[in-house]
Amino acid sequence: MTSTASATPSGTSPGPEAQRRVLTVLVASQILSGAGLAAGITVGALLAQDMLGSTDLAGLPSALFTAGSALAAVAVGRISQARGRRPGLALGYLTGAVGSAGVIAAAVADSPVLLFLALFVYGAGTATNLQARYAGADLAAPGHRARAVSTVLVATTLGGVVGPNLAAPTGSLAEDIGVPALAGPFLLSGTAYALAALVLAVWLRPDPLLLARGLDLRQPQETTPVAKTRGPGLIPGALTMILTQLVMAAVMTMTPVHMHDHGHGTAASGLVIAIHVGAMYLPSPLTGRLVDRYGPTAIAASSGLTLLAAGITAAAAPADSVALLALALALLGVGWNLGLVSGTAMITDAVPLATRARTQGLVDVSIAIAGATGGLSSGLVVSAASYPVLALTGGVLALAVLPAVAAGATRR
C-alpha cells in the first residue's frame, strides 16, 4: 500500500503505479465497450424502421437506449459511491450485454414491444461507457485530470471505429444462424459488453475511488480553490454536456436513416458512423491537454461553435455525398468531445471526493435524458420537415453553450 499510494507533497496524487494500472484496465474495457456501443447505434434506427414500416418512430431506439442509460447512470453512480468503481462499472456493462441479447430475441420474434424494452436495457452499456471516464480521474492530480479523462475516452475509438464496420459481416453471420441481418451487430454488442464487464471485475484493482478515499488526500479541501481558478463549476459543466449530447444524438440518430432513404447501404452508413465515433473519441488526448492548459471554459465555448459548423455542413450536404455527410458527422463528433471533456473537468473539479460518484451519476442522468430527447425528437422533425432542417436547428441550438459557460465564469 505504501509503495503505490504515496502522495505528492501537495497531497493530490497517490503515485503513478496505481494510476497507470487503473488506466490500463480502463483502456482495455473501453476498447471492448466502444465496439458494443457503436455497433448498436449503427442499426438500431434501421431495425425499428424495418419492424414498424415507418420513419416516424425511427428515433425511438436512440431515445430508449439513452433513457435506459439515464436509469443506469443513477444505478452505476450509487453502486460506485457505496462499493467502488469496479462493481458499478462491471454490473453496468453486464446489463448492456443482457439488453443486446434481448434485441436479438426481439428481432427473431419480430416483436417491436420486446425490441423497445430490450433497447432500454441495452442503454446501460452507454451509461457505463461514459461513467468510466470519471474512474480515470479519481487518482489523477487536479492539473492532469482532463488528460486522465481523455485517456479513457480515446480508448473507445478503436472499438468504436471497428464496431460499425462490422455491421455487414455480423449481419451475414446472423443470417447464417437464423437471425435477421439487422440484429447481427447486437451479437457483437453483447459479446463486447460481457467481455468488458469481465475485464473490470477481474483486473480493476485497486479500485480507484476506494483507494482515493482511503488515502485521505484532502481533495475536498483542495479542489475548491482549484475549481475557482480552472472553471465555472457544476451547473455550467452539466449544461455544456447536456446541450452537446442533445445536438449530437439528434443529428447522429437520423443520419443512417437519411442515407438509407437516399439509396445508401449499411456499409456506407457504417463508414459514416465509424468516422463519427472516431471523431467523438480520437481527439480526446489533445482536448485533455487543451483543457488542462487553457481551462474548460474556452474549450466548452469552442464545442458550441464546432457543433454549429457540423449542423451547417450536414444541412448543406447533398444526399448522395457520403464524403460531406462524413465530414459533418466528424465535426459533430469533435464538438461533442470538446463539450464532454471540458464539462467533465468542470464537474470533477467542483465536486468533493466524498460525494463525487453520486453527483457524477446524477449529472449523467441529465445527459442521458438530453440524448433521449434528441433521439426521439429527431425522427419527428425529419418526418415533419427534413434532415437539413434538423441539422441546422441542432447547430444553432448548440450555441447556447456560450452564454451558459460565460455566465458561470462571471459568477465565479
Secondary structure, DSSP 4 states (H G I P E B T S, - for coil): -TTT-PPPTTS----HHHHHHHHHHHHHHHHHHHHHHHHHHHHHHHHHHHHHT-STTTTHHHHHHHHHHHHHHHHHHHHHHHH-HHHHHHHHHHHHHHHHHHHHHHHHHT-HHHHHHHHHHHHHHHHHHHHHHHHHHTTS-GGGHHHHHHHHHHHHHHHHHHHHHTHHHHHHHHHHTT--GGGHHHHHHHHHHHHHHHHHHHH--S-HHHHHHHHT--HHHHHHHHHHHH---HHHHHHHHHHHHHHHHHHHHHHHHHHHHTT--HHHHHHHHHHHHHHHHTTHHHHHHHHHHH-HHHHHHHHHHHHHHHHHHHHHS-TT-HHHHHHHHHHHHHHHHHHHHHHHHHHHHHS-GGGHHHHHHHHHHHHHHHHHHHHHHHHHHHHHS-HHHHHHHHHHHHTTHHHHHHHHHHH-
